[in-house]
Amino acid sequence: MSAFADWDWDIGSKRIADIEALKKDYQWIEEIHVSPNGESSAVIVNIDEGEFNVCVNGTPWREEPFDKMWNLHYSPDGRLTAIVSEMGEWTMAVDGESWSNTFGYLWKPLFSNDGKTIAAAFQQEMKYGMVVNDVPWENTFGNMTCPTLSKDGTNCSATVQTVETSQAEIFEFQKGSYSVAQNGVVWDRNFVNVWNMSISNDGKAVAAEVRLNLYDYTIAVNGKPWDTIFSCVWEPIFHPDNQSVIAPVRINGKWTLAQDGKIAWGGRFVQLWSPKVLPDGKHMAAIVAPSFGKWTVAVDSVPWKTCFNEMVTDLVFNETGSRIAALGKNNGRWTVIVNGTSWNNSFNRAWTPVFSANGQYVAAKVETNGKYSIAVNDQVWSQSYDAIWGPVFSPDSTKILCCSSSNGKIDRQVIPVKTILK
C-alpha cells in the first residue's frame, strides 16, 4: 500500500496558515516548511533578542523559547525537528521536546526512510561523533566528515581521522590518517583520504571512495579495498538485489561504471556520476558527458541523443523503470527530459521530477519570473503562486497534492491531474 494512502485526497483547498498575520506578532520569521502530507506548515520565529520558537499552523511549539534555532525539517513520518540551543548547549528538538543529551554544536540532521531514526553530527570538547535517536557514539574523533545514515536507520557511518597529524607532517599523512566509523567503530584499515559513502539496504555494509596514496583511488567495502585501482572514483552505490557495489571510475582519462572492481560499461565518457540501478535490477542509468560541455543520461552505457550544454541533474525513474526522467539546463533555462525526449517548455528553475504510481505522468515544480507553478507532461498549470510545495501524486495517479502560498496565506490543495492537462 502506498505511504500516501491514508492522507486526505478529497479534491479541494483549505487554509493551513496565515503567515502575514504571524509576522505582526514577531520580530521576524524564517523559511516556511510544509509537512509531507500538507496538513501543517512550520516556521522559526524570533520573539526578541536571543528568544526563538517555532510556530506550527500559527501556534507556538511550546511556552519557553530557545536561545537559537536552525535547520528546521519535517521527518519522513511527519515529525517536526529542529536543532536548538538552550543555555549555550545544542541539541535536537522533536515536536517541541528536546533530546536529553546536549553538545557544543550539532549539525547535519539525517533521517531513515521511515523517519523513525534521526541522527546528527555533533562536536563536544573539540571531538566529533554522531548521535542517533538521542544516543551519542561512545567513540569520538579529532575530525569527521561525510555523515551517512542507512535507509533502515540501523547504520550510521562517517569519515573520521584516526591519526592526528600536523600540517607539516606530510609523510605521516601519506601513510594514511583516515578511515570510516560504522556506528562509532572504526575500520581496521586507514587510507590517505576517505570521501562519500553509501550503506547497503540491510545496513550491514558500507562502501566509500578511498585514496590509497597520492595517485591511486578505489572503492573500499567494510574496510577492504577493491583489487582494481583507478585514477579517480566517485560515490559508490549498492545494487539493491545482490549487494554488489557500483561506482563511477576514471580509467585512461575517461569515465565509466565499475561493479565490484570490474568494468561494467563499455562506454567511455568525459564525466559520469549519479548512477542508478533500475527497479528490475538488470539495467543501470547514470548522468554522463559524452563530450566536453555536453550532458545527458546514459542507460546501459548508451547515451540519450538529447544533450544539454550546462547541466543534467536529479535523475529519477518510475516504479517499473520503464520511464526515466531528469532535469536539464540549456543556456540558463531548465526543463525536464523523459526517456531522451526534452519538454518544449523551459523555466527559470525546475525541481526534481515526480512520477505518478502508474508511470503515466511526470510532474515538476517550476518557476518562471518569480512565480511558481506545477507542470505535468510538458503542460503548465494555469495557476501560479508566490511559493509552492510538492507536487505529490495520489496512489491512484488521478490527483495531485500541493501546498501554495500567495499574499502570505498558505493553502493545501488537491486537484485532479486533468486540471493541468487541458
ChimeraX attribute file (.defattr): number of C-alpha atoms within 10 A of each C-alpha:
attribute: neighborCount
match mode: 1-to-1
recipient: residues
	/A:1	6
	/A:2	9
	/A:3	9
	/A:4	14
	/A:5	11
	/A:6	10
	/A:7	14
	/A:8	13
	/A:9	18
	/A:10	12
	/A:11	12
	/A:12	12
	/A:13	15
	/A:14	12
	/A:15	16
	/A:16	19
	/A:17	23
	/A:18	18
	/A:19	22
	/A:20	12
	/A:21	12
	/A:22	19
	/A:23	14
	/A:24	9
	/A:25	12
	/A:26	13
	/A:27	13
	/A:28	14
	/A:29	19
	/A:30	13
	/A:31	10
	/A:32	17
	/A:33	18
	/A:34	26
	/A:35	20
	/A:36	22
	/A:37	20
	/A:38	24
	/A:39	19
	/A:40	22
	/A:41	24
	/A:42	25
	/A:43	22
	/A:44	24
	/A:45	23
	/A:46	23
	/A:47	16
	/A:48	12
	/A:49	9
	/A:50	12
	/A:51	14
	/A:52	24
	/A:53	23
	/A:54	26
	/A:55	20
	/A:56	21
	/A:57	20
	/A:58	17
	/A:59	11
	/A:60	17
	/A:61	18
	/A:62	13
	/A:63	8
	/A:64	10
	/A:65	21
	/A:66	19
	/A:67	19
	/A:68	20
	/A:69	24
	/A:70	14
	/A:71	15
	/A:72	22
	/A:73	21
	/A:74	22
	/A:75	22
	/A:76	17
	/A:77	17
	/A:78	19
	/A:79	15
	/A:80	23
	/A:81	22
	/A:82	23
	/A:83	22
	/A:84	26
	/A:85	25
	/A:86	14
	/A:87	8
	/A:88	13
	/A:89	16
	/A:90	25
	/A:91	25
	/A:92	29
	/A:93	18
	/A:94	18
	/A:95	16
	/A:96	17
	/A:97	12
	/A:98	19
	/A:99	15
	/A:100	10
	/A:101	13
	/A:102	21
	/A:103	18
	/A:104	16
	/A:105	19
	/A:106	23
	/A:107	18
	/A:108	14
	/A:109	24
	/A:110	21
	/A:111	22
	/A:112	20
	/A:113	15
	/A:114	14
	/A:115	17
	/A:116	15
	/A:117	21
	/A:118	19
	/A:119	24
	/A:120	24
	/A:121	23
	/A:122	25
	/A:123	21
	/A:124	16
	/A:125	10
	/A:126	12
	/A:127	14
	/A:128	22
	/A:129	27
	/A:130	30
	/A:131	23
	/A:132	21
	/A:133	14
	/A:134	18
	/A:135	12
	/A:136	20
	/A:137	18
	/A:138	11
	/A:139	14
	/A:140	23
	/A:141	19
	/A:142	15
	/A:143	17
	/A:144	23
	/A:145	17
	/A:146	16
	/A:147	22
	/A:148	26
	/A:149	27
	/A:150	23
	/A:151	20
	/A:152	18
	/A:153	23
	/A:154	16
	/A:155	22
	/A:156	25
	/A:157	24
	/A:158	27
	/A:159	24
	/A:160	27
	/A:161	26
	/A:162	22
	/A:163	16
	/A:164	14
	/A:165	13
	/A:166	8
	/A:167	8
	/A:168	8
	/A:169	10
	/A:170	10
	/A:171	9
	/A:172	15
	/A:173	20
	/A:174	15
	/A:175	15
	/A:176	20
	/A:177	19
	/A:178	26
	/A:179	26
	/A:180	33
	/A:181	28
	/A:182	22
	/A:183	20
	/A:184	21
	/A:185	13
	/A:186	21
	/A:187	16
	/A:188	11
	/A:189	16
	/A:190	22
	/A:191	22
	/A:192	20
	/A:193	21
	/A:194	26
	/A:195	21
	/A:196	17
	/A:197	25
	/A:198	22
	/A:199	27
	/A:200	20
	/A:201	18
	/A:202	14
	/A:203	17
	/A:204	12
	/A:205	18
	/A:206	26
	/A:207	27
	/A:208	30
	/A:209	23
	/A:210	30
	/A:211	27
	/A:212	21
	/A:213	14
	/A:214	11
	/A:215	10
	/A:216	15
	/A:217	25
	/A:218	23
	/A:219	35
	/A:220	26
	/A:221	21
	/A:222	19
	/A:223	21
	/A:224	12
	/A:225	22
	/A:226	16
	/A:227	11
	/A:228	14
	/A:229	19
	/A:230	17
	/A:231	16
	/A:232	20
	/A:233	27
	/A:234	25
	/A:235	20
	/A:236	28
	/A:237	24
	/A:238	22
	/A:239	19
	/A:240	16
	/A:241	12
	/A:242	8
	/A:243	15
	/A:244	15
	/A:245	23
	/A:246	26
	/A:247	29
	/A:248	26
	/A:249	28
	/A:250	24
	/A:251	15
	/A:252	8
	/A:253	13
	/A:254	16
	/A:255	25
	/A:256	24
	/A:257	29
	/A:258	20
	/A:259	19
	/A:260	19
	/A:261	21
	/A:262	12
	/A:263	17
	/A:264	17
	/A:265	17
	/A:266	10
	/A:267	16
	/A:268	21
	/A:269	19
	/A:270	17
	/A:271	21
	/A:272	26
	/A:273	22
	/A:274	18
	/A:275	23
	/A:276	21
	/A:277	21
	/A:278	22
	/A:279	16
	/A:280	13
	/A:281	13
	/A:282	10
	/A:283	13
	/A:284	21
	/A:285	24
	/A:286	25
	/A:287	23
	/A:288	30
	/A:289	25
	/A:290	24
	/A:291	12
	/A:292	10
	/A:293	13
	/A:294	18
	/A:295	28
	/A:296	25
	/A:297	33
	/A:298	23
	/A:299	20
	/A:300	17
	/A:301	20
	/A:302	16
	/A:303	21
	/A:304	17
	/A:305	12
	/A:306	15
	/A:307	25
	/A:308	19
	/A:309	16
	/A:310	15
	/A:311	20
	/A:312	24
	/A:313	21
	/A:314	14
	/A:315	21
	/A:316	21
	/A:317	23
	/A:318	20
	/A:319	16
	/A:320	13
	/A:321	17
	/A:322	12
	/A:323	18
	/A:324	23
	/A:325	24
	/A:326	24
	/A:327	24
	/A:328	28
	/A:329	22
	/A:330	16
	/A:331	9
	/A:332	13
	/A:333	15
	/A:334	24
	/A:335	25
	/A:336	30
	/A:337	24
	/A:338	19
	/A:339	16
	/A:340	19
	/A:341	13
	/A:342	19
	/A:343	15
	/A:344	10
	/A:345	14
	/A:346	20
	/A:347	15
	/A:348	15
	/A:349	18
	/A:350	23
	/A:351	19
	/A:352	18
	/A:353	25
	/A:354	22
	/A:355	24
	/A:356	20
	/A:357	18
	/A:358	13
	/A:359	17
	/A:360	11
	/A:361	18
	/A:362	22
	/A:363	25
	/A:364	24
	/A:365	22
	/A:366	25
	/A:367	23
	/A:368	14
	/A:369	8
	/A:370	12
	/A:371	15
	/A:372	22
	/A:373	24
	/A:374	26
	/A:375	23
	/A:376	20
	/A:377	17
	/A:378	21
	/A:379	15
	/A:380	19
	/A:381	17
	/A:382	11
	/A:383	10
	/A:384	19
	/A:385	16
	/A:386	16
	/A:387	19
	/A:388	23
	/A:389	20
	/A:390	22
	/A:391	23
	/A:392	22
	/A:393	25
	/A:394	22
	/A:395	19
	/A:396	11
	/A:397	17
	/A:398	15
	/A:399	20
	/A:400	24
	/A:401	26
	/A:402	23
	/A:403	28
	/A:404	23
	/A:405	21
	/A:406	15
	/A:407	11
	/A:408	16
	/A:409	15
	/A:410	26
	/A:411	23
	/A:412	23
	/A:413	19
	/A:414	23
	/A:415	19
	/A:416	17
	/A:417	19
	/A:418	11
	/A:419	11
	/A:420	18
	/A:421	13
	/A:422	9
